[in-house]
């Protein structure tokens, strides 16, 4: 059985497992596997086409369950060599799916509410998943330097993964980032370059570098390795279903930055159905944005197919992409599955971070505040059915976005070290 | 078969699994399970005595392996109810055992070097393990408030665990902690009380509170629940051996704060041997301290049995206990197993944090810098055998101690966004 494949007439010596070719998401044109990201014919984005394993679903399930406690248990469904788990990498994934009964009570959800908590990854964000796949592509293409443009999570994920894989790393960031983020990006010992300019300037510089002889041998995880990198997000779908007992959730709430993660989660779910690993039943995917950067939510609400770029202004910096490349695909998926795209403002984001921390002991980064806040809003609006099984993603760690909650989070009281002073504080 | 047990003449209605009684580590006197921590007869510290499961080791191994991916897989060996995994808690543990081949090459270790990376726990330190056990004790004793004195990791662990367990929390800290730590301690919505005074003042206040009617119904995880709490560290020993394929490592390097963790790791290893879960062969336990707070290392080197208290002055704040309660027991274990206790200075701690990050992509907190630094020092001194299997503990997360590396960690270059500027920087 082959699922979502192209014919394997595109021969390749690369050992990237079931990855068969690159395929244009717009015109369907096929290309051999390589470090390219745009269709020569129509400039559309390229993605991986697979020859996925056929045979008895029960056997595949068992093979997966016997695999490592990381994304590599799904190696048969990813563009990675079969022996990937034996190579030095960070082994991300298989993070907790938290049954969130306390939060469910607060939100009135009766059908089962879960938080997929990706703060448990090695560098504490979902980026470890995508970078791990990019590292394998870099190895396959003989790249010796791993690179990216980043404003935070990605820089640390690339630095750490390259260090362990024995690759050089060179990461580009705007020069005026907060010191904490700079430290996290630099501590792994690769080169970290501050660019005098905005994040857009950093991106433009990276594109220039890829085209220059200097950039030979460089794998930019989110540029020339993007088709591979992006596939890492499929593992969120695989894990959620396996952790639910090989069952599709009824509803998923997923954050939108570029939109890539949401589209790959949908791809992953469809693969599981096609392979017979889960029962084929409807699911709804909801997208979550911050009000200060909500071009996809805007388009969804206005019934448009086109996403109009915006200038971001939100505390949810890891989602602050004003011109999301996969926005139109996100709209398609939300509409096809009967989901929606919604946004929340900065105050609602902070409230949602605290709500999740207070109810489940999970300290999410701002992106997690966005998904939890949007979940609450969708329930109140009747768009999300509280009687159905719902999974909400937290893609990062509150420790990385302390500034969001710091102004409104502090001691209940400051007292002198004696019982009278404690009694006076009214907390006894 | 019964291991390390006392006779179960101490009847109890408490459902705390194989926990049979409290037993004085000094005089051996036994007491019923309860929220007490010191021997009535000799004031010695109390610890849990067990009726551990007998029977076929292979069956117990299989039962453990079929359990959850958390410390609850070892519930048959812990003072917790059999159905603990079904209760709301943070499910800590089963963190990565990282095969550290890059670091091994740098240190000249040929026998296999591993880092047990507890930064993957829910609140990113090993404290989640001990607090999870304390929560079960609190439930068993009918406590409604979970409390502790803390300067960092423990406050967050207690706040998060209480939130999820549906207990009130009230955590006491010195009032002048860094804002980041305060935010982490307060975000879970429990009461956080700043005390005008030092950590010692905070501790004294907590002892006063336990004796006062106000403190009724309060479980202080590191005071009146300490015998239960401390047992959580045994799970580090269990996991390391299981992850090595049910095999004892030859050498372990463990940080020393109060010394409790090291003694419980030894206890856990001896239990595994007694139960037949691992082969009975020698292992050596090495203790690691910071030079600015090294009373146990001092006593070890001087050949003393008594640990003379010191005033801590080190960047490794999570290890800065100047009068470590379990110091004498640590000395016993290091001497009995053929290990040692060594210390490193602040500069060596920072170097070791960076070394681990650069080689393995693991960003450790200062305590991890202490163990890696001590490992290097012990190898150079010939005290640790590089041809043997060695496991080094990282008990926390670099994100929580950014200040340690910030002054010496930053960009390789700041450039303008063009290729000429990049070439000039000499990184091409």
Interface residues (C-beta under 8 A of the other chain):
Chain A: X69 X88 X90 X91 X94 X96 X99 X101 X102 X117 X120 X122 X123 X124 X156 X159 X160 X161 X162 X163 X164 X166 X170 X173 X175 X179 X180 X182 X183 X184 X186 X187 X188 X189 X191 X192 X193 X194 X195 X196 X197 X201 X202 X204 X205 X208 X209 X212 X214 X353 X354 X357 X358 X359 X360 X361 X362 X363 X397 X398 X399 X400 X402 X405 X406 X409 X410 X411 X412 X413 X414 X415 X416 X417 X418 X419 X422 X423 X425 X427 X428
Chain B: X69 X88 X90 X91 X94 X96 X101 X102 X117 X120 X122 X123 X124 X156 X159 X160 X161 X162 X163 X164 X166 X170 X173 X175 X179 X180 X182 X183 X184 X186 X187 X188 X189 X191 X192 X193 X194 X195 X196 X197 X201 X202 X204 X205 X208 X209 X212 X214 X353 X354 X357 X358 X359 X360 X361 X362 X363 X397 X398 X399 X400 X402 X405 X406 X409 X410 X411 X412 X413 X414 X415 X416 X417 X418 X419 X422 X423 X425 X427 X428
